[in-house]
């Protein structure tokens, strides 16, 4: 698996079942029902975080915190190296007769550098891992998933009773159910 | 988590378990015994520590680099022409310089400043200074619980409603601690505060021992102000806090869905926060910063707030986990605990930031009278100085970085206790070197008084927790708090 997670792409999928919801309570309820029926959910797309959804679809704990820690360490060492090089090695300056070795004035620089590297590192790695890098083509199941609708996407594999899944979705409050094959969506009445 | 099944909300009533009561009692008795032994052995120590003080007094002054003196003198000469303000601010320096022949180098540098350390102090000063420390610390910690409470309302926070009765019980302790603080300051003012001692002398300019700095500050820094101003402020805070407490109790019995109590408390909280933000520094200046009356730091109020704020959050967390272990607060989950842990983590870093930056500004400017505070604490108390940083920042930071630490009861309680003790020591370290100069140590007396007040505080808070139900059943955000979830 590369740094950019290709599994998230919808382009190379055989066939998908798509349900559209309007409110998060029935969405979470429907997701729970589908999970209970043993159906593997590809992903749920919501325009904003929905509490409890991550636990229902069994999202694993993000490793972003660890990334942040190592980015922080990188920033810390880079900044220490930088200020040591500038202040001690390359061009020592006598400021008010203060010592040139490690002094309190180094700490703000190192601290800010650590924060900068952590923030940028987290941002960059987050976007890379979520496949939101520059140049990708959008593959939204429904353009409204970025606005006010919520989508459950299920990839059909062998043994998934499509009719049953679609029925469950409708029963559990889906305002619309669709099938997607080769990138073409058809609404199922 | 919360979805799919509904959590039943019901009122819980707390009765203090016998064991907890005994525990608090044992703490108080142990504290008293240690204090007694401490006082008993104080006299013997005292004569030797006086000798210490005198000895190290000379070492302090001789240790001061002579370079500083000459630097400063030239700086003063150079700046005289174009900066008349400097003359006012550092006037006593040029005074001392002009009388240079009559004084030795040490006196020229510190003038009357360092002399107060050598001033004879009765043995009771140590007891009173410790009472001052304890009174001040517990006052600030309980007051910060009120601040915490007010912040939740002002920020419209929902997650904390399930635990809101805990800070509500903790903040009732602040008037009591304030009484201890004021009594200690009143009885010991002449020995603890050298400016109060100076006030009695009533010296005029030109007389020997006249101190231009203290004279200039006397408009604000006088015994009348020391007692009247904080008392007024505490009375106002108490009034606001009491009102919020009453509203909170009335809400329980009101009909469900009534938000008037919530709205009123929000308004009171906003008023309290503004008032507290502007006035807490005054209390800090008068009681603690004035121990070193010649020294000043503009960030000192914030530093003291940071110190007590972290401890306050630790105390809230410890009480919440205690209640939970006794089978109460059933609505509180690991999520609430985790968020309190994050709070602790964030403000541990905040404390370290203020701790460093208070010094950083002084280090940059390198003015002797500002440096004096750190000179004394770093040169004479190096172990304590570094221990303060390790206990209050390095250890908690290293552990609290981990998510596991915040969610493991034993670990988070240990860290909370460490911070609680560590920040008491932090306050101790602000007071004692200022009062006694070099050569002070943590003895049985200091430990005893801390343990006694911890016992009293725990006993008081446990009793307060029984006064009302542990769940704010009619709070509009209770349900939000019950389903609070920070994600996987």
Boltz contact constraints between the chains, C-beta under 6 A:
constraints:
  - contact:
      token1: [A, 28]
      token2: [B, 3]
      max_distance: 6.0
  - contact:
      token1: [A, 32]
      token2: [B, 4]
      max_distance: 6.0
  - contact:
      token1: [A, 51]
      token2: [B, 485]
      max_distance: 6.0
  - contact:
      token1: [A, 52]
      token2: [B, 1]
      max_distance: 6.0
  - contact:
      token1: [A, 52]
      token2: [B, 2]
      max_distance: 6.0
  - contact:
      token1: [A, 52]
      token2: [B, 3]
      max_distance: 6.0
  - contact:
      token1: [A, 54]
      token2: [B, 487]
      max_distance: 6.0
  - contact:
      token1: [A, 54]
      token2: [B, 488]
      max_distance: 6.0
  - contact:
      token1: [A, 55]
      token2: [B, 1]
      max_distance: 6.0
  - contact:
      token1: [A, 59]
      token2: [B, 488]
      max_distance: 6.0
  - contact:
      token1: [A, 61]
      token2: [B, 488]
      max_distance: 6.0
  - contact:
      token1: [A, 104]
      token2: [B, 360]
      max_distance: 6.0
  - contact:
      token1: [A, 104]
      token2: [B, 363]
      max_distance: 6.0
